[in-house]
Amino acid sequence: MRAAAIAIAMVCAWSWSSALSARDLRTAPEGFEHNVHARIVDVSGAAAIACTHCHAVKAGLLVSRPGHTGCFGSCHGAMPARRESVSPERMRLCTACHAETALTTAAVAKQTVPYPPYSLGREFALQIGHKAHATVACSQCHDNRSAIPHRRCIGCHDGSVGKGPAMTACNLCHTPASGVPDPPMFLRTKDTQIFVTTAFSHDKHARRGGIARQCITCHAAIIETNDRQLPRPTTASCAVAGCHDGKASFAVTASCTRCHQDVPATRYEMSRVVNRFGHGGAHEGAKLPCAACHPLGKTGEVMVSNHTPCAPCHAEQFGARNPTICTACHIGTEPWRKLVADRLPADRTEFGATLEHRKHPGACVSCHVLDTTHDELRPPRGHRACTGTACHAVTTGPAPQLTACESCHQRGLAAERDRARLAATWSVRARFKHAAHQEGPRVRATQLACVVCHDDLSSPTVLSLAVPAKATCAPCHDGQTAFKLTGTTCTRCHPGVSTVTGARR
C-alpha cells in the first residue's frame, strides 16, 4: 500500500503543479477513476486493493459511501487537517471527490461531496448470466419493488456451501469496462423487426394468471444465455396452448395491429411474390375441404377467409421477420397497419362448375348474364345464380347443398372446356359473338331464344353442351338475312386448324 502511495504522489505532483498554474480552480470534482488507480497500483508492484477496502459491505449490502479511511492511512498517509496543510501533489487526491473551490480553510474532514463523484462513465459492467441462475425464479431479480443494490442477490450469495460466492467477491460480477458499459439488450437481426413495445404490458399478462404469467413462456431462450445479448421472444412463444391460441386469447394470426403498433426505425421491406394465391400444388395436396377456407355468408355467397386456415401450415411465416407469402393476397404488407385481402383474384377461374341443364328448366338468362374479357354469357361469380331462383338455399333445399362445394366445382374444369372447344377443327368459338347475333333484324322479328341454337340439352354436361348443329344457323344464313352457309365464306366463322403446323388459321 505504501509503495502505491509513493507512485501516486509522484505522478500527481507533476500534473497538479503544472495544471494549477495553467487554469482556474475547478468548481466540480474531477471524478475517481478505478481503472487508472488500479493501473498505478499494479505498476508500483503493490498488492491489488480489494473493493471492500473502500466500499463497506454489511450483511451483503453496501453501507454508506467510501470515506477518508479508504484513502488515507496505510495508502496515502495521514489525512491533512486543513487546506493550508495540503501540498500540491496531495491536492490531486482530494479533487477526485472535492471541488478545488470548496477546499477552503475549513477542516477537510467536514467537506460534503456528491456521491458517486464520477464525471466519467461507469467503469464496471455487471456480468450476470441467466443460465448460471436458471434455478432462481425470475421474480427474484426482476422485481421493480427492490431497487436497492444487492438486495436481490443476498438471499443466495452468502458464501455458504452450495450457494453463490459471497457478496464481498465483487470482481466476480463487476468486471472492468472502458467507458459506459452497454446494458443488457435484445438481439437485433439483419432483418427488419416489428416490435410490440407500445402494446405489450407485462402487468396485464401477469394478471391473467396461468401460463401467461410465467416469464419462461415467452423468455425460454434467455435461460440458455450467459451474456448480455438476449434473444427476443418469437411469435411461436406467444401462440403456445393457453395463450394466444385462439381459445384462451385471440390468435396471433387474427389481428396484427393488436400487438404490432410500433413503426420500425429502419426501412421496412417485404419480399413480394409474383403469383397470386393458387389452389394447385401443395394446397391441392393438403386435401382440405373448400369450407375450411371459404365459409358461406348468410346469403350463400363465398366469403373471404381470415388467416386461421393458413396458420397450421404457414405458422413460421406469421412469425418470420421477412415473410414471403403475404403479398399473395395483400398489396399492403406493413403489420402495424390494418390490412385487407386486396389483391384481386385472377381473371380466369381455376375451377369450373358441372351442371345438368335438363334438371334446371329455368330461363337461360337467369344464369347466363355475365360477359368478361374471356367468356360470353357466363354465370356470375358466386352462388347468386343458384340461390336467386329459390332452388338451392344456404343449408337446405335440394341436393347438393351449397356447402358441398366439390359436388359442382372441379379444379381445372373451365380451362379444360376451353381447350376442348378451341381444339375442335371447325369450331366457331374463336369468332362467334352472341351480341352480334342478338342485334340482327331476324332476331328482332322472331325474338330468337337461346334454345333455337342450343336445342340439345341432353348431351353430357361435364365439359360442355352439345355444339349447335349447322341446321340451326341456316334460317338466318340464307343469303339474304346474312351470308349463306355455302360457297367460299366458311372461314368467316370457321378459322380451322392447319393440317401442317396444327396452328389455328
C-alpha positions in Angstrom: 0.0 0.0 0.0 2.8 2.4 0.9 4.6 1.8 -2.4 1.3 2.6 -4.2 1.1 5.9 -2.3 4.6 6.9 -3.3 3.9 6.1 -7.0 0.6 8.1 -7.0 2.3 11.0 -5.3 5.0 11.2 -7.9 2.5 11.2 -10.8 0.2 13.6 -9.1 2.9 16.1 -8.1 3.8 16.9 -11.7 0.2 17.1 -13.0 -1.0 19.2 -10.1 1.7 21.8 -10.2 1.6 22.3 -13.9 -2.2 22.3 -14.1 -2.6 24.7 -11.2 -0.7 27.4 -13.0 -2.4 26.9 -16.3 -6.1 27.1 -15.3 -8.6 28.4 -12.7 -9.6 26.3 -9.8 -12.2 23.6 -10.6 -15.7 24.0 -9.4 -16.6 20.3 -9.5 -14.8 17.1 -8.6 -12.6 15.5 -11.3 -14.0 12.1 -10.6 -12.3 8.9 -9.3 -11.0 6.6 -12.0 -10.9 3.0 -10.8 -9.0 1.6 -13.8 -6.3 4.3 -13.7 -5.9 3.8 -9.9 -5.6 0.0 -10.4 -3.0 0.5 -13.1 -0.8 2.7 -10.9 -1.0 0.2 -8.1 -0.2 -2.6 -10.4 2.8 -0.8 -11.9 4.2 0.1 -8.4 4.3 -3.6 -7.6 2.0 -3.3 -4.7 -0.8 -5.8 -4.0 -4.2 -5.2 -5.6 -6.6 -3.3 -3.4 -9.8 -5.1 -2.5 -13.1 -3.4 -3.4 -14.2 -3.7 0.3 -11.3 -1.6 1.3 -13.3 1.5 0.2 -16.8 0.1 -0.2 -18.0 -1.2 3.2 -20.4 -4.2 3.0 -22.6 -5.3 5.9 -24.9 -8.3 5.7 -24.4 -8.4 1.9 -25.4 -4.8 1.4 -23.4 -1.7 0.7 -23.4 0.6 3.7 -22.6 4.3 3.4 -20.3 5.8 0.8 -16.5 5.5 0.8 -14.8 7.6 3.5 -11.4 9.1 4.0 -10.2 6.0 5.7 -10.1 4.2 2.4 -7.6 6.8 1.0 -5.5 7.9 4.0 -3.7 5.8 6.5 -1.9 2.8 5.0 -2.2 4.2 1.4 -1.7 7.9 1.3 -0.5 8.8 4.8 -2.3 10.8 7.4 -5.3 12.9 6.4 -4.5 16.7 6.4 -6.4 18.7 8.9 -6.7 21.9 7.0 -6.5 23.2 3.5 -3.2 25.0 4.1 -1.5 21.7 5.1 -2.3 20.1 1.8 0.6 20.1 -0.6 0.1 20.5 -4.3 1.0 16.9 -5.1 -1.5 15.6 -2.5 -4.2 18.1 -3.6 -4.8 15.8 -6.6 -6.0 13.1 -4.2 -8.7 15.4 -2.8 -10.0 16.7 -6.1 -11.1 13.3 -7.1 -14.0 13.9 -4.7 -13.9 17.6 -3.8 -14.1 20.6 -5.9 -11.0 22.8 -5.6 -13.1 25.9 -4.9 -14.7 24.1 -2.0 -11.5 23.2 -0.3 -11.3 26.3 1.9 -9.6 26.8 5.3 -12.4 24.8 6.9 -11.5 21.3 8.1 -11.1 18.9 5.2 -12.9 16.3 7.2 -16.1 18.3 7.2 -16.4 18.7 3.4 -19.6 17.4 1.8 -19.3 15.8 -1.7 -21.7 14.3 -4.2 -21.7 10.6 -4.5 -20.7 8.9 -6.5 -18.2 11.6 -7.7 -17.9 10.2 -11.2 -17.5 12.7 -14.0 -16.6 9.8 -16.3 -18.8 6.9 -17.4 -19.2 3.9 -15.2 -16.1 1.8 -15.1 -17.6 -1.6 -14.4 -20.0 -3.9 -16.2 -22.4 -6.2 -14.4 -21.9 -9.7 -15.7 -24.7 -11.9 -14.7 -25.7 -15.0 -16.7 -29.2 -16.3 -16.9 -28.1 -19.8 -17.5 -26.0 -19.7 -14.3 -29.1 -18.6 -12.4 -31.5 -21.0 -14.1 -32.8 -22.4 -10.9 -33.7 -18.9 -9.5 -37.2 -17.6 -10.0 -37.3 -14.7 -12.5 -39.2 -12.5 -10.0 -36.3 -12.9 -7.5 -34.2 -10.5 -9.6 -36.8 -8.8 -11.9 -38.8 -7.1 -9.2 -39.4 -3.4 -9.5 -40.1 -3.0 -5.8 -36.5 -3.8 -4.9 -34.2 -1.2 -6.3 -31.6 -1.3 -3.5 -28.2 -2.6 -4.9 -27.5 -6.3 -3.9 -31.0 -6.7 -2.3 -31.9 -9.3 -5.0 -28.6 -11.2 -4.5 -28.1 -11.6 -0.8 -30.6 -14.4 -0.5 -28.2 -16.7 -2.4 -24.8 -15.1 -2.3 -23.8 -15.7 1.3 -20.7 -17.7 0.6 -22.0 -20.9 2.1 -21.5 -24.3 0.5 -23.9 -25.0 -2.4 -24.7 -21.3 -2.9 -23.2 -18.5 -4.8 -20.0 -16.7 -3.8 -20.1 -14.2 -1.0 -21.1 -10.6 -1.8 -17.6 -9.4 -0.9 -16.2 -11.1 -4.1 -17.2 -8.0 -6.1 -15.0 -8.7 -9.1 -16.8 -11.9 -9.9 -19.8 -9.9 -11.1 -18.4 -6.4 -11.6 -15.9 -6.7 -14.5 -13.7 -3.7 -15.6 -15.0 -1.8 -18.5 -13.9 1.1 -20.7 -16.5 3.9 -21.0 -20.1 3.3 -20.3 -20.9 -0.4 -20.4 -23.8 -1.5 -22.6 -26.8 -2.6 -20.7 -28.4 -6.0 -21.4 -30.2 -5.7 -24.7 -32.3 -7.9 -27.0 -30.6 -9.2 -30.1 -31.1 -7.4 -33.4 -31.1 -9.4 -36.5 -30.3 -8.1 -40.0 -33.9 -8.3 -41.0 -36.3 -5.5 -40.0 -38.1 -6.2 -36.8 -41.6 -5.2 -35.9 -41.7 -4.7 -32.1 -44.6 -4.9 -29.7 -43.2 -2.3 -27.2 -46.2 0.0 -27.2 -49.0 -2.5 -27.0 -47.4 -5.1 -24.7 -47.9 -5.0 -20.9 -46.2 -7.4 -18.5 -48.7 -6.4 -15.8 -51.7 -7.2 -18.0 -50.3 -10.7 -18.8 -49.4 -11.3 -15.2 -53.0 -10.6 -14.1 -54.3 -13.3 -16.5 -52.7 -16.0 -14.4 -51.8 -19.5 -15.6 -49.2 -19.9 -18.2 -49.5 -16.3 -19.4 -47.9 -15.1 -16.2 -44.9 -17.4 -16.3 -41.9 -15.5 -17.7 -40.4 -18.6 -19.2 -43.4 -18.9 -21.5 -42.1 -16.1 -23.6 -38.4 -15.9 -22.5 -37.4 -19.5 -22.6 -34.5 -18.8 -24.9 -33.0 -16.3 -22.4 -32.4 -19.1 -19.8 -29.8 -20.6 -22.1 -27.7 -17.4 -22.3 -24.9 -16.2 -20.1 -24.2 -12.8 -21.7 -25.9 -9.5 -22.2 -27.1 -10.3 -25.8 -30.6 -11.6 -25.2 -32.8 -13.4 -27.7 -36.2 -11.8 -28.3 -39.5 -13.7 -27.8 -40.9 -15.1 -31.1 -44.4 -15.3 -32.4 -44.3 -19.0 -31.7 -43.7 -18.3 -28.0 -47.0 -16.3 -27.9 -49.0 -18.9 -29.7 -48.5 -21.7 -27.2 -51.5 -23.5 -25.8 -53.2 -21.4 -23.1 -52.0 -18.1 -24.5 -52.7 -16.6 -28.0 -54.0 -19.9 -29.4 -57.4 -18.6 -30.5 -59.1 -20.0 -27.4 -57.5 -18.6 -24.2 -56.9 -15.4 -26.1 -57.0 -14.1 -29.7 -54.8 -16.0 -32.1 -51.5 -14.4 -33.3 -52.9 -14.6 -36.9 -56.2 -12.8 -36.0 -55.1 -9.1 -36.0 -51.5 -8.0 -36.3 -52.2 -4.4 -35.2 -53.4 -5.5 -31.8 -49.8 -6.1 -30.9 -47.6 -4.6 -33.6 -48.1 -0.9 -33.4 -44.6 0.4 -33.5 -43.3 1.6 -36.8 -39.7 0.4 -37.2 -36.9 3.0 -37.2 -35.3 1.3 -40.2 -36.8 0.8 -43.6 -39.4 -2.0 -43.7 -39.0 -4.3 -46.7 -41.2 -7.3 -47.6 -40.5 -10.0 -50.1 -43.1 -9.8 -52.8 -44.3 -12.8 -54.7 -45.3 -12.5 -58.4 -48.1 -15.1 -58.5 -51.4 -14.8 -56.8 -52.7 -17.5 -54.5 -53.2 -20.7 -56.3 -55.2 -23.8 -55.4 -52.8 -26.2 -57.0 -49.6 -27.7 -55.9 -49.2 -28.0 -52.1 -52.6 -26.6 -51.5 -54.3 -29.2 -53.6 -52.2 -31.9 -51.9 -53.4 -30.8 -48.5 -56.8 -32.2 -49.3 -58.6 -29.5 -47.2 -62.3 -29.1 -47.8 -63.3 -25.9 -49.5 -65.3 -24.7 -46.5 -62.1 -24.8 -44.4 -61.0 -21.6 -46.1 -64.2 -20.3 -47.8 -67.1 -20.0 -45.3 -70.5 -19.1 -46.7 -72.3 -16.0 -45.7 -76.0 -15.7 -44.8 -77.0 -15.3 -48.4 -74.9 -18.2 -49.6 -72.1 -16.1 -51.0 -68.5 -17.2 -50.5 -66.7 -15.0 -48.0 -63.0 -14.1 -47.8 -61.4 -16.3 -45.2 -59.1 -15.0 -42.4 -55.6 -16.3 -41.6 -56.8 -19.2 -39.4 -56.8 -21.8 -42.2 -53.3 -20.7 -43.2 -51.7 -20.9 -39.8 -51.3 -24.7 -39.4 -49.1 -24.9 -42.5 -47.6 -21.4 -42.5 -47.0 -20.8 -38.8 -43.4 -19.9 -39.4 -44.4 -17.3 -42.0 -46.5 -15.4 -39.5 -43.6 -15.2 -37.1 -40.9 -14.5 -39.7 -39.0 -11.2 -39.9 -39.5 -11.1 -43.6 -42.3 -13.4 -44.7 -42.8 -14.4 -48.3 -46.5 -15.3 -48.6 -48.3 -12.1 -47.6 -48.3 -10.5 -51.0 -50.1 -13.4 -52.5 -53.3 -11.8 -51.0 -52.2 -8.4 -49.7 -50.9 -5.3 -51.6 -50.0 -3.6 -48.4 -47.9 -5.6 -46.1 -47.0 -3.4 -43.1 -48.0 -5.3 -39.9 -48.7 -2.1 -38.0 -51.4 -1.1 -40.5 -54.9 -2.6 -40.8 -54.7 -4.7 -44.0 -57.3 -6.3 -46.2 -57.1 -9.0 -48.8 -57.0 -6.5 -51.6 -55.1 -8.3 -54.3 -57.7 -9.1 -56.9 -58.3 -12.7 -58.0 -57.1 -14.0 -61.4 -59.2 -13.1 -64.4 -59.8 -16.8 -65.2 -61.2 -19.1 -62.5 -59.2 -22.2 -61.6 -62.4 -24.1 -61.3 -65.4 -25.0 -63.4 -69.0 -26.0 -62.4 -70.8 -29.1 -63.6 -74.5 -28.7 -64.2 -77.2 -30.7 -65.9 -79.3 -28.3 -67.9 -82.2 -30.8 -68.1 -82.6 -30.5 -64.3 -82.6 -26.7 -64.4 -85.6 -25.7 -66.7 -85.4 -22.0 -65.8 -84.8 -19.3 -68.3 -81.3 -19.3 -69.7 -80.8 -15.6 -68.9 -81.5 -16.2 -65.2 -78.0 -17.7 -65.1 -76.1 -16.6 -68.2 -75.8 -12.9 -67.8 -72.1 -12.0 -67.5 -69.7 -11.1 -70.3 -66.0 -11.0 -69.4 -62.9 -10.4 -71.4 -62.6 -14.2 -71.9 -66.1 -15.5 -71.8 -69.6 -14.7 -73.0 -72.8 -15.1 -71.2 -71.2 -17.0 -68.3 -73.0 -17.3 -64.9 -72.0 -14.6 -62.3 -69.3 -15.4 -59.8 -70.6 -16.9 -56.6 -73.9 -18.5 -55.9 -76.3 -15.8 -56.9 -77.5 -17.8 -59.9 -78.1 -20.7 -57.6 -79.9 -19.0 -54.7 -81.8 -16.3 -56.6 -84.3 -18.7 -58.1 -85.1 -20.3 -54.7 -83.5 -23.6 -55.8 -80.5 -24.1 -53.5 -80.7 -22.5 -50.1 -77.7 -22.0 -48.0 -78.2 -25.0 -45.8 -81.4 -26.6 -47.1 -83.1 -27.3 -50.4 -82.4 -30.0 -53.0 -79.0 -31.7 -53.1 -76.3 -30.9 -53.4 -76.1 -28.4 -50.6 -74.1 -25.2 -51.2 -71.6 -26.3 -48.6 -70.8 -29.4 -50.6 -68.5 -27.4 -53.0 -66.8 -30.4 -54.5 -70.2 -31.6 -55.9 -70.2 -28.9 -58.5 -66.8 -27.4 -58.7 -63.8 -29.1 -60.2 -60.4 -27.6 -60.4 -59.2 -27.1 -64.0 -62.6 -27.8 -65.5 -63.0 -24.3 -67.1 -59.6 -24.5 -68.7 -60.3 -28.0 -69.9 -63.6 -26.8 -71.5 -61.9 -24.0 -73.4 -59.2 -26.3 -74.7 -61.7 -28.9 -75.9 -63.9 -26.2 -77.6 -61.0 -24.4 -79.3 -59.3 -27.7 -80.3 -62.3 -28.7 -82.4 -61.2 -28.5 -86.1 -64.1 -26.4 -87.3 -65.1 -24.7 -84.0 -66.7 -21.3 -84.3 -65.9 -20.3 -80.7 -62.9 -18.1 -81.6 -65.1 -15.8 -83.7 -68.6 -16.2 -82.7 -70.2 -13.3 -80.8 -73.6 -13.7 -79.2 -74.2 -9.9 -79.1 -73.9 -9.5 -82.9 -76.5 -12.2 -83.4 -78.9 -10.8 -80.9 -78.9 -7.4 -82.7 -79.8 -8.6 -86.2 -83.2 -7.9 -87.9 -84.2 -11.6 -87.8 -83.6 -11.7 -84.1 -85.9 -8.7 -83.5 -88.6 -10.2 -85.7 -88.6 -13.7 -84.2 -87.3 -12.9 -80.7 -84.6 -15.6 -81.1 -84.3 -17.7 -77.9 -81.2 -19.4 -76.7 -82.8 -22.8 -77.3 -83.2 -22.0 -81.0 -79.5 -22.8 -81.4 -78.8 -24.7 -78.3 -81.6 -27.2 -78.9 -79.8 -30.2 -77.4 -79.7 -30.1 -73.7 -79.4 -33.9 -73.2 -75.7 -34.3 -74.1 -73.1 -34.9 -71.4 -72.6 -31.7 -69.5 -69.3 -32.2 -67.6 -67.3 -30.3 -70.3 -69.8 -28.6 -72.5 -73.2 -28.5 -74.1 -73.5 -30.1 -77.5 -72.3 -27.8 -80.3 -75.3 -26.3 -82.1 -75.9 -28.2 -85.4 -75.4 -26.4 -88.7 -79.1 -26.5 -89.4 -79.7 -24.1 -86.6 -77.7 -21.4 -88.5 -79.5 -21.9 -91.8 -82.7 -19.9 -91.1 -80.6 -16.8 -90.7 -77.7 -17.5 -93.0 -79.8 -17.9 -96.1 -78.0 -15.4 -98.3 -80.5 -12.7 -97.7 -80.7 -12.0 -93.9 -77.0 -13.0 -93.6 -74.4 -14.6 -95.8 -75.3 -18.1 -96.8 -73.7 -21.2 -95.4 -72.4 -22.5 -98.8 -69.8 -21.1 -101.0 -66.3 -19.7 -100.1 -67.3 -17.9 -96.9 -66.8 -20.8 -94.4 -63.7 -19.2 -92.8 -65.7 -16.2 -91.7 -67.0 -18.5 -88.9 -64.7 -21.5 -89.0 -61.0 -20.5 -88.8 -60.0 -24.1 -88.8 -56.6 -25.7 -87.9 -53.6 -26.1 -90.2 -53.0 -29.7 -91.1 -49.3 -29.0 -91.3 -48.4 -27.0 -88.1 -51.6 -27.5 -86.0 -51.9 -23.7 -85.6 -55.3 -22.1 -86.0 -55.7 -20.2 -89.3 
